Amino acid sequence: MTTTTLRTALLWLAMAALAAGCDKPKGALFGADQGPPRVVTAAVQQAVLPFERRFPGETLSQKDITLVAPVAGFLDAQPAADGALVSANAPLYRIRRARYQAEVTHAEGALAAAQAQLANAQVSLGRQESLWKNRNTSEADLLNARAQQDQAKAGITQAQADLERARINLADTEISAPFAGQLGVSKVSVGTWLAAGQAVGTLVQLDPIRVRFEVPERLYLAHFADRGSIDRVAVRLRLADGTLFAQTGRIDFFDNRVAAATGTIAAFAILPNPDQRLRPGMYVRVLLERDIGIPSLLIPQAALLNDQLGQYVYIILADGKVQRRNVTVGDPVDERIVVLEGLTAGEQVVAAGLQRLRPGLAVQVIDAAAPGATPPGHKE
């Protein structure tokens, strides 16, 4: 029999003895003739625990966009079906091109005309400059020739801008995926007239996936206030069906403010999602692990009580009486629980026989194990 099994058995025997006392005739366990109530105690234990924290979280998409029609026109085709997984730059929707192709052709012609006008203005200016050397033309004609050249250059600039705009409009008749992701349900059908800026569908990025969870301010200050600490934390996820997600991620960043109402700060983690198993909006349990040990105080979970004033335990004073002690607790560890505030190492808490205790009541302590034994729930 292992040490842990022996100690657990002794605790159960002690609790059975308490129960047996309750079955005695006249219910005399707590009567004046039977002496003080009998309880089992456990010492507040010091231990170094691995850094493991658990938080509820929600999956989010890093990129979640609404696709809109950049230009007006009839929706001509939808190359990607609703719900399709698409790669970056894949065509998703096409607007009829003929109108915009004609605008490109018209702009190309206007640019060619502007270039010819510039060439003619440059020839005229050259002639006027030659005549001016021999004073065979007026200064006004020379200045006019220079102005016509400058005007022709400006015409080319404008024509080039018109052509570029026409080409952009033509390119915008095809709506492509700006990143790899999944196409949602389309808001329009082929043949629909689209106004510029009208929504046509949605696209979400699934790999990697982002997870949002809330971290208490105290924990943030203790372990995540510097970037070096954040980089050493591994992030795992337990899914709603109880399975552990295969991929491990990292904390990406913490939000830029603490929520005053809750005293928590939002954290965002990034995990690979190559099989697209995770989708935005899923409930998950976030598991944080780090390669350090945390000095901790532990008590049996059975010793923890709750009432309208909060969580508390009963401790044994030197005079054999019990005292209520309010506590703040952390995560459970097997059959024990971490105490964050309210107790010190070595204090004795009541682990069994709690039913009729009240502050200041004298009790009789029944040992569940030999002196110095590890409290119930401890595993060697």
Contacts in CASP RR format, 6 or more apart in sequence:
PFRMAT RR
TARGET T0000
AUTHOR 0000-0000-0000
METHOD contacts of the structure
MODEL  1
MTTTTLRTALLWLAMAALAAGCDKPKGALFGADQGPPRVVTAAVQQAVLP
FERRFPGETLSQKDITLVAPVAGFLDAQPAADGALVSANAPLYRIRRARY
QAEVTHAEGALAAAQAQLANAQVSLGRQESLWKNRNTSEADLLNARAQQD
QAKAGITQAQADLERARINLADTEISAPFAGQLGVSKVSVGTWLAAGQAV
GTLVQLDPIRVRFEVPERLYLAHFADRGSIDRVAVRLRLADGTLFAQTGR
IDFFDNRVAAATGTIAAFAILPNPDQRLRPGMYVRVLLERDIGIPSLLIP
QAALLNDQLGQYVYIILADGKVQRRNVTVGDPVDERIVVLEGLTAGEQVV
AAGLQRLRPGLAVQVIDAAAPGATPPGHKE
1 9 0 8 1.000
2 380 0 8 1.000
3 374 0 8 1.000
3 380 0 8 1.000
4 374 0 8 1.000
4 377 0 8 1.000
4 378 0 8 1.000
4 379 0 8 1.000
4 380 0 8 1.000
6 369 0 8 1.000
7 368 0 8 1.000
7 369 0 8 1.000
7 373 0 8 1.000
7 374 0 8 1.000
7 376 0 8 1.000
7 377 0 8 1.000
7 378 0 8 1.000
8 376 0 8 1.000
8 377 0 8 1.000
10 368 0 8 1.000
10 369 0 8 1.000
11 40 0 8 1.000
11 351 0 8 1.000
11 352 0 8 1.000
11 368 0 8 1.000
11 369 0 8 1.000
11 376 0 8 1.000
13 368 0 8 1.000
14 40 0 8 1.000
14 352 0 8 1.000
14 366 0 8 1.000
14 367 0 8 1.000
14 368 0 8 1.000
15 40 0 8 1.000
15 352 0 8 1.000
15 353 0 8 1.000
17 38 0 8 1.000
17 366 0 8 1.000
18 29 0 8 1.000
18 38 0 8 1.000
18 39 0 8 1.000
18 40 0 8 1.000
18 352 0 8 1.000
18 353 0 8 1.000
18 366 0 8 1.000
21 27 0 8 1.000
21 28 0 8 1.000
21 29 0 8 1.000
22 29 0 8 1.000
28 34 0 8 1.000
29 37 0 8 1.000
29 38 0 8 1.000
30 37 0 8 1.000
30 356 0 8 1.000
35 364 0 8 1.000
36 361 0 8 1.000
36 362 0 8 1.000
36 363 0 8 1.000
36 364 0 8 1.000
37 353 0 8 1.000
37 356 0 8 1.000
37 357 0 8 1.000
37 361 0 8 1.000
37 363 0 8 1.000
37 364 0 8 1.000
38 353 0 8 1.000
38 363 0 8 1.000
38 364 0 8 1.000
38 365 0 8 1.000
38 366 0 8 1.000
39 316 0 8 1.000
39 322 0 8 1.000
39 350 0 8 1.000
39 351 0 8 1.000
39 352 0 8 1.000
39 353 0 8 1.000
39 354 0 8 1.000
39 357 0 8 1.000
39 363 0 8 1.000
39 364 0 8 1.000
39 365 0 8 1.000
39 366 0 8 1.000
40 350 0 8 1.000
40 351 0 8 1.000
40 352 0 8 1.000
40 353 0 8 1.000
40 365 0 8 1.000
40 366 0 8 1.000
40 367 0 8 1.000
40 368 0 8 1.000
41 316 0 8 1.000
41 348 0 8 1.000
41 349 0 8 1.000
41 350 0 8 1.000
41 351 0 8 1.000
41 365 0 8 1.000
41 368 0 8 1.000
42 299 0 8 1.000
42 300 0 8 1.000
42 303 0 8 1.000
42 348 0 8 1.000
42 349 0 8 1.000
42 351 0 8 1.000
42 368 0 8 1.000
42 375 0 8 1.000
42 376 0 8 1.000
43 345 0 8 1.000
43 346 0 8 1.000
43 347 0 8 1.000
43 348 0 8 1.000
43 349 0 8 1.000
43 372 0 8 1.000
43 375 0 8 1.000
44 297 0 8 1.000
44 298 0 8 1.000
44 299 0 8 1.000
44 339 0 8 1.000
44 343 0 8 1.000
44 344 0 8 1.000
44 345 0 8 1.000
44 346 0 8 1.000
44 347 0 8 1.000
44 348 0 8 1.000
44 349 0 8 1.000
44 375 0 8 1.000
45 297 0 8 1.000
45 298 0 8 1.000
45 299 0 8 1.000
45 336 0 8 1.000
45 345 0 8 1.000
45 346 0 8 1.000
45 374 0 8 1.000
45 375 0 8 1.000
45 378 0 8 1.000
46 295 0 8 1.000
46 296 0 8 1.000
46 297 0 8 1.000
46 298 0 8 1.000
46 345 0 8 1.000
47 295 0 8 1.000
47 296 0 8 1.000
47 297 0 8 1.000
47 298 0 8 1.000
48 293 0 8 1.000
48 294 0 8 1.000
48 295 0 8 1.000
48 296 0 8 1.000
49 293 0 8 1.000
49 294 0 8 1.000
49 296 0 8 1.000
49 333 0 8 1.000
49 338 0 8 1.000
50 289 0 8 1.000
50 292 0 8 1.000
50 293 0 8 1.000
50 294 0 8 1.000
51 223 0 8 1.000
51 288 0 8 1.000
51 289 0 8 1.000
51 290 0 8 1.000
51 291 0 8 1.000
51 292 0 8 1.000
51 293 0 8 1.000
51 294 0 8 1.000
52 287 0 8 1.000
52 288 0 8 1.000
52 289 0 8 1.000
52 331 0 8 1.000
53 219 0 8 1.000
53 287 0 8 1.000
53 288 0 8 1.000
53 331 0 8 1.000
54 285 0 8 1.000
54 286 0 8 1.000
54 287 0 8 1.000
54 288 0 8 1.000
54 331 0 8 1.000
55 213 0 8 1.000
55 214 0 8 1.000
55 215 0 8 1.000
55 285 0 8 1.000
55 286 0 8 1.000
55 288 0 8 1.000
56 213 0 8 1.000
56 214 0 8 1.000
56 283 0 8 1.000
56 284 0 8 1.000
56 285 0 8 1.000
56 286 0 8 1.000
57 211 0 8 1.000
57 212 0 8 1.000
57 213 0 8 1.000
57 214 0 8 1.000
57 283 0 8 1.000
57 284 0 8 1.000
57 285 0 8 1.000
57 286 0 8 1.000
58 211 0 8 1.000
58 212 0 8 1.000
58 213 0 8 1.000
58 281 0 8 1.000
58 282 0 8 1.000
58 283 0 8 1.000
58 284 0 8 1.000
59 209 0 8 1.000
59 210 0 8 1.000
59 211 0 8 1.000
59 278 0 8 1.000
59 279 0 8 1.000
59 280 0 8 1.000
59 281 0 8 1.000
59 282 0 8 1.000
59 284 0 8 1.000
60 209 0 8 1.000
60 210 0 8 1.000
60 211 0 8 1.000
60 212 0 8 1.000
60 268 0 8 1.000
60 280 0 8 1.000
60 281 0 8 1.000
61 204 0 8 1.000
61 205 0 8 1.000
61 206 0 8 1.000
61 209 0 8 1.000
61 210 0 8 1.000
61 280 0 8 1.000
62 205 0 8 1.000
62 208 0 8 1.000
62 209 0 8 1.000
62 210 0 8 1.000
62 270 0 8 1.000
63 179 0 8 1.000
63 203 0 8 1.000
63 204 0 8 1.000
63 205 0 8 1.000
64 202 0 8 1.000
64 203 0 8 1.000
64 204 0 8 1.000
64 205 0 8 1.000
64 280 0 8 1.000
65 178 0 8 1.000
65 202 0 8 1.000
65 203 0 8 1.000
65 204 0 8 1.000
66 199 0 8 1.000
66 201 0 8 1.000
66 202 0 8 1.000
67 92 0 8 1.000
67 93 0 8 1.000
67 175 0 8 1.000
67 199 0 8 1.000
67 200 0 8 1.000
67 201 0 8 1.000
67 202 0 8 1.000
67 203 0 8 1.000
68 197 0 8 1.000
68 198 0 8 1.000
68 199 0 8 1.000
68 200 0 8 1.000
69 75 0 8 1.000
69 93 0 8 1.000
69 95 0 8 1.000
69 175 0 8 1.000
69 194 0 8 1.000
69 195 0 8 1.000
69 196 0 8 1.000
69 197 0 8 1.000
69 198 0 8 1.000
69 200 0 8 1.000
70 169 0 8 1.000
70 172 0 8 1.000
70 175 0 8 1.000
70 196 0 8 1.000
70 197 0 8 1.000
71 95 0 8 1.000
71 100 0 8 1.000
71 169 0 8 1.000
71 172 0 8 1.000
71 173 0 8 1.000
71 196 0 8 1.000
72 95 0 8 1.000
72 193 0 8 1.000
72 194 0 8 1.000
72 195 0 8 1.000
72 196 0 8 1.000
73 95 0 8 1.000
73 96 0 8 1.000
73 99 0 8 1.000
73 193 0 8 1.000
73 194 0 8 1.000
74 95 0 8 1.000
74 96 0 8 1.000
74 191 0 8 1.000
74 192 0 8 1.000
74 193 0 8 1.000
74 194 0 8 1.000
75 93 0 8 1.000
75 94 0 8 1.000
75 95 0 8 1.000
75 96 0 8 1.000
75 188 0 8 1.000
75 189 0 8 1.000
75 190 0 8 1.000
75 191 0 8 1.000
75 192 0 8 1.000
75 193 0 8 1.000
75 194 0 8 1.000
75 200 0 8 1.000
76 94 0 8 1.000
76 95 0 8 1.000
76 96 0 8 1.000
76 97 0 8 1.000
76 173 0 8 1.000
76 190 0 8 1.000
76 191 0 8 1.000
77 93 0 8 1.000
77 94 0 8 1.000
77 190 0 8 1.000
78 92 0 8 1.000
78 93 0 8 1.000
78 94 0 8 1.000
78 186 0 8 1.000
78 190 0 8 1.000
79 90 0 8 1.000
79 91 0 8 1.000
79 92 0 8 1.000
79 93 0 8 1.000
79 94 0 8 1.000
80 86 0 8 1.000
80 90 0 8 1.000
80 91 0 8 1.000
80 92 0 8 1.000
80 177 0 8 1.000
80 183 0 8 1.000
81 183 0 8 1.000
82 183 0 8 1.000
82 184 0 8 1.000
82 185 0 8 1.000
82 186 0 8 1.000
83 182 0 8 1.000
83 183 0 8 1.000
83 184 0 8 1.000
83 185 0 8 1.000
84 182 0 8 1.000
84 183 0 8 1.000
85 180 0 8 1.000
85 181 0 8 1.000
85 182 0 8 1.000
85 206 0 8 1.000
85 276 0 8 1.000
86 92 0 8 1.000
86 177 0 8 1.000
86 180 0 8 1.000
86 181 0 8 1.000
86 182 0 8 1.000
86 183 0 8 1.000
86 203 0 8 1.000
87 177 0 8 1.000
87 180 0 8 1.000
88 177 0 8 1.000
88 178 0 8 1.000
88 179 0 8 1.000
88 180 0 8 1.000
89 176 0 8 1.000
89 177 0 8 1.000
89 178 0 8 1.000
90 176 0 8 1.000
90 177 0 8 1.000
91 174 0 8 1.000
91 175 0 8 1.000
91 176 0 8 1.000
92 175 0 8 1.000
92 176 0 8 1.000
92 177 0 8 1.000
92 183 0 8 1.000
92 203 0 8 1.000
93 174 0 8 1.000
93 175 0 8 1.000
93 186 0 8 1.000
93 200 0 8 1.000
94 173 0 8 1.000
94 174 0 8 1.000
94 175 0 8 1.000
95 172 0 8 1.000
95 173 0 8 1.000
95 174 0 8 1.000
95 175 0 8 1.000
95 194 0 8 1.000
96 173 0 8 1.000
97 170 0 8 1.000
97 173 0 8 1.000
100 166 0 8 1.000
100 169 0 8 1.000
100 170 0 8 1.000
100 172 0 8 1.000
100 173 0 8 1.000
101 170 0 8 1.000
103 166 0 8 1.000
103 169 0 8 1.000
103 170 0 8 1.000
104 163 0 8 1.000
104 166 0 8 1.000
104 167 0 8 1.000
104 170 0 8 1.000
106 166 0 8 1.000
107 159 0 8 1.000
107 162 0 8 1.000
107 163 0 8 1.000
107 165 0 8 1.000
107 166 0 8 1.000
107 167 0 8 1.000
108 163 0 8 1.000
110 159 0 8 1.000
110 162 0 8 1.000
110 163 0 8 1.000
111 156 0 8 1.000
111 159 0 8 1.000
111 160 0 8 1.000
111 162 0 8 1.000
111 163 0 8 1.000
113 159 0 8 1.000
114 152 0 8 1.000
114 155 0 8 1.000
114 156 0 8 1.000
114 158 0 8 1.000
114 159 0 8 1.000
115 156 0 8 1.000
115 159 0 8 1.000
117 152 0 8 1.000
117 155 0 8 1.000
118 149 0 8 1.000
118 152 0 8 1.000
118 153 0 8 1.000
118 155 0 8 1.000
118 156 0 8 1.000
120 152 0 8 1.000
121 145 0 8 1.000
121 148 0 8 1.000
121 149 0 8 1.000
121 151 0 8 1.000
121 152 0 8 1.000
122 149 0 8 1.000
122 152 0 8 1.000
124 145 0 8 1.000
124 148 0 8 1.000
124 149 0 8 1.000
125 145 0 8 1.000
125 146 0 8 1.000
125 148 0 8 1.000
125 149 0 8 1.000
126 145 0 8 1.000
127 145 0 8 1.000
128 137 0 8 1.000
128 141 0 8 1.000
128 142 0 8 1.000
128 145 0 8 1.000
129 142 0 8 1.000
129 145 0 8 1.000
131 137 0 8 1.000
131 141 0 8 1.000
131 142 0 8 1.000
132 139 0 8 1.000
132 142 0 8 1.000
175 200 0 8 1.000
177 183 0 8 1.000
177 203 0 8 1.000
178 203 0 8 1.000
179 203 0 8 1.000
179 205 0 8 1.000
180 205 0 8 1.000
180 207 0 8 1.000
181 203 0 8 1.000
181 204 0 8 1.000
181 205 0 8 1.000
181 206 0 8 1.000
181 207 0 8 1.000
182 203 0 8 1.000
182 204 0 8 1.000
182 206 0 8 1.000
182 276 0 8 1.000
183 201 0 8 1.000
183 202 0 8 1.000
183 203 0 8 1.000
184 201 0 8 1.000
184 202 0 8 1.000
184 203 0 8 1.000
184 204 0 8 1.000
185 201 0 8 1.000
185 202 0 8 1.000
186 200 0 8 1.000
186 201 0 8 1.000
187 199 0 8 1.000
187 200 0 8 1.000
187 201 0 8 1.000
188 194 0 8 1.000
188 198 0 8 1.000
188 200 0 8 1.000
188 201 0 8 1.000
194 200 0 8 1.000
204 280 0 8 1.000
206 273 0 8 1.000
206 276 0 8 1.000
206 278 0 8 1.000
206 279 0 8 1.000
207 272 0 8 1.000
207 273 0 8 1.000
207 274 0 8 1.000
207 276 0 8 1.000
208 270 0 8 1.000
208 271 0 8 1.000
208 272 0 8 1.000
208 273 0 8 1.000
209 270 0 8 1.000
209 271 0 8 1.000
209 272 0 8 1.000
209 273 0 8 1.000
209 278 0 8 1.000
209 280 0 8 1.000
210 252 0 8 1.000
210 268 0 8 1.000
210 269 0 8 1.000
210 270 0 8 1.000
211 235 0 8 1.000
211 237 0 8 1.000
211 268 0 8 1.000
211 269 0 8 1.000
211 270 0 8 1.000
211 271 0 8 1.000
211 284 0 8 1.000
211 286 0 8 1.000
212 266 0 8 1.000
212 267 0 8 1.000
212 268 0 8 1.000
213 266 0 8 1.000
213 267 0 8 1.000
213 269 0 8 1.000
213 286 0 8 1.000
214 259 0 8 1.000
214 262 0 8 1.000
214 264 0 8 1.000
214 265 0 8 1.000
214 266 0 8 1.000
214 267 0 8 1.000
215 224 0 8 1.000
215 254 0 8 1.000
215 264 0 8 1.000
215 265 0 8 1.000
215 266 0 8 1.000
215 267 0 8 1.000
216 263 0 8 1.000
216 264 0 8 1.000
217 258 0 8 1.000
217 263 0 8 1.000
217 264 0 8 1.000
217 265 0 8 1.000
220 254 0 8 1.000
220 265 0 8 1.000
223 229 0 8 1.000
223 233 0 8 1.000
223 290 0 8 1.000
224 230 0 8 1.000
224 233 0 8 1.000
224 251 0 8 1.000
224 254 0 8 1.000
224 267 0 8 1.000
229 290 0 8 1.000
230 250 0 8 1.000
230 251 0 8 1.000
230 254 0 8 1.000
231 250 0 8 1.000
232 290 0 8 1.000
232 291 0 8 1.000
232 292 0 8 1.000
233 250 0 8 1.000
233 251 0 8 1.000
233 288 0 8 1.000
233 289 0 8 1.000
233 290 0 8 1.000
234 248 0 8 1.000
234 249 0 8 1.000
234 250 0 8 1.000
234 288 0 8 1.000
234 289 0 8 1.000
234 290 0 8 1.000
235 248 0 8 1.000
235 249 0 8 1.000
235 250 0 8 1.000
235 251 0 8 1.000
235 269 0 8 1.000
235 271 0 8 1.000
235 286 0 8 1.000
235 287 0 8 1.000
235 288 0 8 1.000
236 244 0 8 1.000
236 245 0 8 1.000
236 248 0 8 1.000
236 249 0 8 1.000
236 286 0 8 1.000
236 287 0 8 1.000
236 289 0 8 1.000
237 244 0 8 1.000
237 245 0 8 1.000
237 271 0 8 1.000
237 278 0 8 1.000
237 284 0 8 1.000
237 285 0 8 1.000
237 286 0 8 1.000
237 287 0 8 1.000
238 244 0 8 1.000
238 245 0 8 1.000
238 284 0 8 1.000
238 285 0 8 1.000
238 287 0 8 1.000
239 245 0 8 1.000
239 282 0 8 1.000
239 284 0 8 1.000
240 282 0 8 1.000
240 283 0 8 1.000
240 284 0 8 1.000
245 271 0 8 1.000
245 277 0 8 1.000
245 278 0 8 1.000
245 284 0 8 1.000
247 271 0 8 1.000
247 272 0 8 1.000
247 273 0 8 1.000
247 274 0 8 1.000
248 271 0 8 1.000
249 269 0 8 1.000
249 270 0 8 1.000
249 271 0 8 1.000
249 272 0 8 1.000
250 269 0 8 1.000
250 270 0 8 1.000
251 267 0 8 1.000
251 268 0 8 1.000
251 269 0 8 1.000
251 288 0 8 1.000
252 268 0 8 1.000
252 269 0 8 1.000
252 270 0 8 1.000
253 267 0 8 1.000
253 268 0 8 1.000
254 265 0 8 1.000
254 266 0 8 1.000
254 267 0 8 1.000
254 268 0 8 1.000
255 265 0 8 1.000
255 266 0 8 1.000
255 267 0 8 1.000
255 268 0 8 1.000
257 265 0 8 1.000
258 264 0 8 1.000
258 265 0 8 1.000
259 265 0 8 1.000
259 266 0 8 1.000
269 286 0 8 1.000
271 278 0 8 1.000
278 284 0 8 1.000
296 338 0 8 1.000
296 339 0 8 1.000
297 338 0 8 1.000
297 339 0 8 1.000
297 343 0 8 1.000
297 344 0 8 1.000
297 345 0 8 1.000
298 333 0 8 1.000
298 336 0 8 1.000
298 337 0 8 1.000
298 338 0 8 1.000
298 339 0 8 1.000
298 375 0 8 1.000
298 378 0 8 1.000
299 313 0 8 1.000
299 336 0 8 1.000
299 337 0 8 1.000
299 339 0 8 1.000
299 343 0 8 1.000
299 349 0 8 1.000
299 351 0 8 1.000
299 375 0 8 1.000
300 335 0 8 1.000
300 336 0 8 1.000
300 337 0 8 1.000
300 349 0 8 1.000
300 351 0 8 1.000
300 375 0 8 1.000
300 376 0 8 1.000
300 377 0 8 1.000
301 332 0 8 1.000
301 335 0 8 1.000
301 336 0 8 1.000
301 337 0 8 1.000
302 335 0 8 1.000
302 351 0 8 1.000
302 352 0 8 1.000
302 376 0 8 1.000
303 313 0 8 1.000
303 314 0 8 1.000
303 349 0 8 1.000
303 350 0 8 1.000
303 351 0 8 1.000
303 354 0 8 1.000
304 311 0 8 1.000
304 312 0 8 1.000
304 313 0 8 1.000
304 327 0 8 1.000
304 329 0 8 1.000
304 337 0 8 1.000
305 311 0 8 1.000
305 312 0 8 1.000
305 313 0 8 1.000
305 314 0 8 1.000
305 354 0 8 1.000
306 312 0 8 1.000
309 326 0 8 1.000
310 326 0 8 1.000
311 326 0 8 1.000
311 327 0 8 1.000
311 328 0 8 1.000
311 329 0 8 1.000
312 324 0 8 1.000
312 325 0 8 1.000
312 326 0 8 1.000
312 327 0 8 1.000
313 324 0 8 1.000
313 325 0 8 1.000
313 327 0 8 1.000
313 343 0 8 1.000
313 349 0 8 1.000
313 350 0 8 1.000
314 322 0 8 1.000
314 323 0 8 1.000
314 324 0 8 1.000
314 325 0 8 1.000
314 349 0 8 1.000
314 350 0 8 1.000
314 354 0 8 1.000
314 357 0 8 1.000
314 359 0 8 1.000
315 322 0 8 1.000
315 323 0 8 1.000
315 325 0 8 1.000
315 343 0 8 1.000
315 347 0 8 1.000
315 348 0 8 1.000
315 349 0 8 1.000
315 350 0 8 1.000
316 322 0 8 1.000
316 348 0 8 1.000
316 349 0 8 1.000
316 350 0 8 1.000
316 363 0 8 1.000
316 365 0 8 1.000
317 323 0 8 1.000
319 362 0 8 1.000
320 362 0 8 1.000
320 363 0 8 1.000
320 365 0 8 1.000
321 360 0 8 1.000
321 361 0 8 1.000
321 362 0 8 1.000
321 363 0 8 1.000
322 350 0 8 1.000
322 357 0 8 1.000
322 358 0 8 1.000
322 359 0 8 1.000
322 360 0 8 1.000
322 361 0 8 1.000
322 363 0 8 1.000
323 359 0 8 1.000
323 360 0 8 1.000
324 359 0 8 1.000
325 342 0 8 1.000
325 343 0 8 1.000
325 349 0 8 1.000
326 342 0 8 1.000
327 339 0 8 1.000
327 340 0 8 1.000
327 341 0 8 1.000
327 342 0 8 1.000
327 343 0 8 1.000
328 339 0 8 1.000
328 340 0 8 1.000
328 341 0 8 1.000
328 342 0 8 1.000
329 337 0 8 1.000
329 338 0 8 1.000
329 339 0 8 1.000
329 340 0 8 1.000
330 337 0 8 1.000
330 338 0 8 1.000
330 339 0 8 1.000
330 340 0 8 1.000
331 337 0 8 1.000
331 338 0 8 1.000
332 338 0 8 1.000
334 377 0 8 1.000
334 379 0 8 1.000
335 376 0 8 1.000
335 377 0 8 1.000
336 375 0 8 1.000
336 377 0 8 1.000
336 378 0 8 1.000
343 349 0 8 1.000
348 365 0 8 1.000
350 357 0 8 1.000
350 363 0 8 1.000
351 368 0 8 1.000
351 375 0 8 1.000
351 376 0 8 1.000
352 368 0 8 1.000
357 363 0 8 1.000
367 373 0 8 1.000
368 376 0 8 1.000
374 380 0 8 1.000
END
